[in-house]
Amino acid sequence: MTHQLEISGVDMVFDTPQGPFTALKGVDLKISKGEFVSLIGHSGCGKSTVLNIVAGLYQASKGGVILSGKEVREPGPERAVVFQNHSLLPWLTAYKNVELAVKQVFGKRMTKEEIAEWVEHNLALVQMTHAMHKRPDEISGGMKQRVGIARALAMQPQVLLMDEPFGALDALTRAHMQDSLMAIQQELGNTVIMITHDVDEAVLLSDRIVMMTNGPEATVGEILPVALERPRSRLELAQDPEYNRLRSAVLTFLYDKQRKVEPIRTPIKSPRPAQKTA
């Protein structure tokens, strides 16, 4: 089976005032086109570090990432990132925030009319056309995240990377955003890698759940396939025995097999990646 994304033998070592700190050790993961994969684990288990390496924001100390046959060495539009903080430019409207990304990626290949049509199409995907001329300070947190997702989708990435995109939202808004993401992914067939701390979110959205061991030297502990039929309804799944079995398996891994004991450590400020070794 051909995989779209391969993470192979990845180590990540940071230089810190206390010496080298190995955040990741021997991370291996293969992801197929159109798959929705969630990374879950305790704080400090290296989930965001894995995502940053796939995004090209970090260079692995050992090993690497292959996307569609090419090594990932730097950021690129084929890997769009949606952060917990929407990261919209506050002086631009929702429309202009998405337009800026489209122009950066497709500016020389699209006419002004095609750009406008494409921006509006992606805002429509996240149900934000009614507020496309509002600035971020004029819309809610959930709406900001919708615009952030529209901006990422408008780049037509091969892989959508999401770092706890709904973590700062209230429960009701979060549920609406999860439903929207499922609908968008079903329509577009995107490959999605999402970090979450929410067990129910991971089971609801994912095709596979990758459970990370505790750091230092965090790695892939277990991978749980989620074979629930799509489209998925949270109300129906609440009574589904398989859903509850999957939920229990993740909870058992997190709170039994990987029980977290917080060490007393000196805070480390702004770690820098160590130089890549041969």
Backbone hydrogen bonds, N-H to C=O, Kabsch-Sander energy under -0.5 kcal/mol:
donor,donor_aa,acceptor,acceptor_aa,energy
4,Q,31,I,-1.1
5,L,31,I,-2.3
6,E,66,I,-2.6
7,I,29,L,-3.4
8,S,6,E,-0.6
8,S,64,G,-2.6
9,G,7,I,-0.5
10,V,27,V,-2.2
11,D,62,K,-2.1
12,M,24,L,-1.8
14,F,21,F,-3.1
15,D,272,R,-2.8
16,T,14,F,-0.5
16,T,19,G,-0.7
19,G,16,T,-2.1
21,F,14,F,-2.9
23,A,12,M,-2.2
23,A,21,F,-1.0
24,L,12,M,-1.3
25,K,218,A,-2.5
27,V,10,V,-2.3
28,D,26,G,-0.5
29,L,7,I,-2.5
31,I,5,L,-2.9
35,E,32,S,-1.8
37,V,35,E,-0.6
37,V,192,V,-3.1
38,S,208,R,-2.1
39,L,194,M,-2.9
40,I,38,S,-0.5
40,I,210,V,-2.6
45,C,42,H,-1.5
50,V,46,G,-2.3
51,L,47,K,-2.1
52,N,48,S,-2.7
53,I,49,T,-1.9
54,V,50,V,-2.2
55,A,51,L,-2.4
56,G,52,N,-0.7
56,G,53,I,-0.6
57,L,52,N,-2.1
58,Y,52,N,-1.5
60,A,58,Y,-0.5
61,S,11,D,-1.6
62,K,11,D,-1.5
64,G,8,S,-1.8
66,I,6,E,-2.6
67,L,70,K,-3.1
68,S,4,Q,-3.1
68,S,66,I,-0.5
70,K,67,L,-1.9
72,V,65,V,-2.9
73,R,71,E,-0.6
79,R,76,G,-2.0
80,A,159,V,-1.6
82,V,161,L,-3.0
83,F,81,V,-0.5
86,H,84,Q,-0.6
92,L,89,L,-1.7
94,A,134,K,-2.2
95,Y,132,M,-3.2
97,N,93,T,-2.4
98,V,94,A,-1.9
99,E,95,Y,-2.8
100,L,96,K,-2.3
101,A,97,N,-1.1
102,V,98,V,-2.2
103,K,99,E,-2.8
104,Q,100,L,-1.8
105,V,101,A,-1.7
106,F,102,V,-3.6
107,G,103,K,-1.5
109,R,106,F,-2.2
110,M,106,F,-1.4
115,I,111,T,-2.5
116,A,112,K,-2.4
117,E,113,E,-2.3
118,W,114,E,-2.4
119,V,115,I,-2.7
120,E,116,A,-2.2
121,H,117,E,-2.0
122,N,118,W,-2.1
123,L,119,V,-2.1
124,A,120,E,-2.0
125,L,121,H,-1.6
126,V,122,N,-1.0
127,Q,124,A,-1.5
128,M,123,L,-2.8
131,A,128,M,-1.0
132,M,129,T,-1.1
134,K,131,A,-1.7
138,E,135,R,-2.3
139,I,136,P,-1.4
144,K,140,S,-2.3
145,Q,141,G,-2.0
146,R,142,G,-1.8
147,V,143,M,-2.1
148,G,144,K,-2.3
149,I,145,Q,-2.3
150,A,146,R,-2.5
151,R,147,V,-2.8
152,A,148,G,-1.9
153,L,149,I,-2.9
154,A,150,A,-2.3
155,M,151,R,-0.6
155,M,152,A,-1.1
156,Q,153,L,-2.2
158,Q,78,E,-1.2
159,V,78,E,-2.1
160,L,191,T,-3.1
161,L,80,A,-3.4
161,L,159,V,-0.6
162,M,193,I,-2.9
163,D,82,V,-2.7
164,E,162,M,-0.9
164,E,195,I,-1.5
167,G,164,E,-1.5
169,L,166,F,-1.5
174,R,170,D,-2.8
175,A,171,A,-2.0
176,H,172,L,-2.1
177,M,173,T,-2.5
178,Q,174,R,-2.4
179,D,175,A,-2.2
180,S,176,H,-2.3
181,L,177,M,-2.6
182,M,178,Q,-2.3
183,A,179,D,-2.1
184,I,180,S,-2.6
185,Q,181,L,-2.7
186,Q,182,M,-2.1
187,E,183,A,-1.9
188,L,184,I,-2.9
189,G,185,Q,-2.5
191,T,158,Q,-0.9
192,V,35,E,-2.7
192,V,190,N,-0.5
193,I,160,L,-2.5
194,M,37,V,-2.7
195,I,162,M,-3.1
196,T,39,L,-2.2
199,V,197,H,-0.7
202,A,198,D,-2.1
203,V,199,V,-2.3
204,L,200,D,-2.5
205,L,201,E,-2.2
206,S,202,A,-1.9
207,D,36,F,-3.6
208,R,36,F,-1.5
209,I,224,L,-2.5
210,V,38,S,-3.5
210,V,208,R,-0.5
211,M,209,I,-0.7
211,M,222,E,-3.1
212,M,40,I,-2.7
212,M,210,V,-0.6
213,T,219,T,-2.7
217,E,22,T,-3.3
218,A,23,A,-2.1
221,G,211,M,-2.9
221,G,219,T,-0.5
222,E,211,M,-1.3
224,L,209,I,-2.9
226,V,207,D,-3.2
227,A,225,P,-0.6
234,R,232,R,-0.5
237,L,233,S,-2.6
238,A,234,R,-1.3
239,Q,236,E,-1.1
240,D,237,L,-1.6
244,N,240,D,-2.1
245,R,241,P,-2.0
246,L,242,E,-2.5
247,R,243,Y,-2.5
248,S,244,N,-2.2
249,A,245,R,-2.0
250,V,246,L,-2.1
251,L,247,R,-2.3
252,T,248,S,-2.6
253,F,249,A,-1.9
254,L,250,V,-2.5
255,Y,251,L,-2.8
256,D,252,T,-1.6
257,K,252,T,-2.1
258,Q,253,F,-1.8
259,R,256,D,-0.9
262,E,260,K,-0.5
265,R,263,P,-0.8
269,K,267,P,-0.5
272,R,15,D,-1.3
274,A,13,V,-3.1
277,T,61,S,-2.1
